[in-house]
Amino acid sequence: MPAKSVPPKFDPNIYSQITLNDLVVYAVYYLHGQGTEITSEDIISACFVLFPKRFSLRKYPDWPDSAAVSRRWSDCRSKGYLLGNTAKGFKLSAKGFKRAELLEKQLGGMRPIQSSVHVELTTRAGRFIRSIEASDAYAHYKKKAEINEFDFRSLLLCTMESPPATLARNLEQFKEYVSVYERKDLYTFLESCEVKFSYLLGTSKKQTKKGKG
């Protein structure tokens, strides 16, 4: 694990009540604060250093349990908190950052880590929120008017030729960005678009042109 700062000490009585998945999310959050790329070995080390009572081998408590950590980062990835893999490295999603900040308070009320990665994330999220608010699709939505396919694709910064996978990926990314600022109104808007245009996202096999408006 990077040694740029002395790692915080947490009360075992507190972190023993927190799920292993959440502790892994926090460990990655801590590593983000160190400002380096995050490998699987870094996560194993951070989990053991920060939460030794939860991530040590039973017979050998001075050694980290790497298998326990690797199982958990797979869970965290499936829940949308973590991105990446062992080959390319890992990072937190916007959802992961929000989860980690809640855990920060639960672990002892420490001041949230304001890493350059986090600052960049919130700045980028703000730009995309402004883009959504300025879109024709959102203007039509507020007026309860019809949103057509062109409006939807433009909202997602896509063209009429963009494939379903690109549309779906951009939509999920937009949902993450609005979650950073807890914009439930925009999240509801995006969800309504997701339902209406499911046939464009590859999630509805039998949708007809009727849904295009």
Buried (B, 14 or more C-beta within 10 A) or exposed (E): BBEEEEBEEBEEEEBEEBEBBBBBBBBBBBBBBBEEEBBBEBBBBBBBBBBBEBBBBEEEEEEBBBEBBBEBBBBBBEBBBBBBEEEEBBBBBBBBBBBBBEBBEBBEEEEBBEBEBBEEBBEBBEEBBEBBBEBBBBEBBEEEEEBBBEBBBBBBBBEEEBEEEBBBBBBBBBBBBBBBBEBEEBBEBBEEBBEBBBBBBEEEEEBEEEBBB
